[in-house]
């Protein structure tokens, strides 16, 4: 039985087989094989201070669903730890709307959501 030609510009071949490069799923990752997407050390330290029991990778894509004990209280504690690490105050409503560590990091590094003094 002859194989069907896969769609996409990253595939090449003819006849009995095709070779396809992995498709990019998101910035910094490939399907099935995540590439490192390093977070700043101070961000990782703040996360690990709040979740010392977490032994997995701390990545931009990490969500509360992946971390035991990450509830609304722990999220608030993480925000306060990050405020200390970045020496700034962030609007809590915006910080609580972040669903991934990457979104939270972007808010702190861009200085968006700063609380008014």
HELIX and SHEET records of a PDB file:
HELIX    1   1 UNK A   41  UNK A   50  1                                  10    
HELIX    2   2 UNK A   64  UNK A   66  5                                   3    
HELIX    3   3 UNK A   72  UNK A   86  1                                  15    
HELIX    4   4 UNK A   92  UNK A   97  1                                   6    
HELIX    5   5 UNK A  101  UNK A  110  1                                  10    
SHEET    1   A 2 UNK A  11  UNK A  14  0                                        
SHEET    2   A 2 UNK A  17  UNK A  20 -1                                        
SHEET    1   B 3 UNK A  24  UNK A  26  0                                        
SHEET    2   B 3 UNK A  29  UNK A  30 -1                                        
SHEET    3   B 3 UNK A  33  UNK A  34 -1                                        
END                                                                             
